[in-house]
Amino acid sequence: MKITSPDMLAKALKEARIHNGMSQKDAAEQVGIKQATVSAFENHPEKSRVETLFKLMAALGLELHVAERESRQSEQLWEEEW
């Protein structure tokens, strides 16, 4: 899945959490954070800490891969999304 904005990232993690049958509380307890932190990430990812992202990814069994953008058009989309 190609993710180019904080909102897309939050949506992808929320979908993964739901797909895994986990509540926000379940995910939070698994990695030692508060349910409110999970909620804040899902609703306002641009204000969240990178540490929170990686803790949630760990709870959901996900990993991050970084790749170059495919074209200048993608760069323009990135500027519009952020």
HELIX and SHEET records of a PDB file:
HELIX    1   1 PRO A    6  HIS A   19  1                                  14    
HELIX    2   2 GLN A   24  VAL A   31  1                                   8    
HELIX    3   3 GLN A   35  ASN A   43  1                                   9    
HELIX    4   4 PRO A   45  LYS A   47  5                                   3    
HELIX    5   5 VAL A   50  LEU A   60  1                                  11    
HELIX    6   6 ARG A   72  GLU A   81  1                                  10    
END                                                                             
